[in-house]
Structure formats: C-alpha cells, structure tokens
Amino acid sequence: MESPLEAAAVKTEEEKDEAAGAAAAKLDTDDLKYIKHPLQNRWALWFFKNDKTKTWAANLRCVSTFDTVEDFWALYNHIQVASRLQSGCDYSLFKDGVEPMWEDAFNKTGGRWLINIQKQQRHSDLDRFWLETLLCLIGEAFEEDSDEVCGAVINVRGKGDKIAIWTHDCKNSDAVIRIGRKFKERLNLPPKFVIGYQAHTDTMSKSGSTTKNRFSV
C-alpha cells in the first residue's frame, strides 16, 4: 500500500510535469508572436527632398530596408504619408541593391509605367494608389514578371503628382505590357483611363516637354 509520503511525492512529480508542459506551451505561443513572414525580396525605401543648395545625389537617402511583411508595415506606419509630403519630395521603393536612378545598371535598359494624378486627387486617391503600388511590389503581384520589376517612385509636385513602376528591360514588350495591365487592374482604374510606358533613354533624350509612350494600356 502506498504511504501518504509516497503519494505526495508522486503528486509532486505529476505537478512538475504539468508545470513543465504548461511552460513549454507558453514558450511555443510566445515564439509564435515573433515569427515574421518573409518576403521574396529585400526592399529599400528611399526619400528625396529637393534642396537646391545640394546636388541631386545628396538629396537622396536610403531610409530603411526590410524583408518581412511585419517590418514593411512597421516602416510604412512610421513615415509620413505621401499626400503630406512637401512639394518636390519623392518616395522610392526599390529592390535592395538597386538605386532609384536611371543610371543604375539594373535600371538603365528599362523604363516606367507612369500615372499622372491631378492635384485635386491628392487627398482622395494618392495615398491609396501608392500603398497599393507598394503592396504589388512586395507581394510579387506581377507573378512570373516580378523579376522584371525594379521598383516604384512617387513624385509629389505642385502641379500634380506622379506614380511610376520601373521595369528592367523596355524591349521585353510582353512582360512590360502584362505588368502595365496588372498595375492598372490593381489600382482599379477605369478602362478609359490610359497609362503609358516610357523608356528611360527616351525620357533622357526628349526634346520637348513630353516623352513619347512606347506602350499604352
């Protein structure tokens, strides 16, 4: 027959096992809180402020890089929304290692899908369009064509704002057109709203105030 002392010892061991199991379960739960969801690519957010006393390159700085969903939202919720930026400022989101300038080796053979946004749309559409553009990039919304995507730029200007997605090779027409169609679809733009694609070489060598579109959707 089991003595009271032995029974107490068994109970104590059982309590220890239960406590250890509860502690392990809590540890697993705590660990889950800190599991982040990785993105397919690492991205860099850049900010440009037009200070005429500095060179263009000196006005451009990398704010931060991220490669998880959680770090993207932490960054996005920390910075000023685009509609509140001063005129002359830009945000750019590019794959890490690619700088938001035409001269970058990954950009120079490419071009951009450009959306012009009227001044009166700044407080109704600009932030929504820009966030959806960012989500397209980090979520690899362009599927098999996502490798062609370099990044995106938003220009805040007094006369009207611009959002553009930059691609790697302007001669890869099939991929470029698919990207443009998906971009337009994700922004829920009406069919009659036409967006154009401009090669960087055409933009750099333009003789007038506008650049001819290579493609339109």
Summary of the structure (lengths in Angstrom):
residues: 217
radius of gyration: 25.4
end to end distance: 87.5
largest distance: 103.2
contacts: 594
relative contact order: 0.12
helix: 41%
strand: 24%
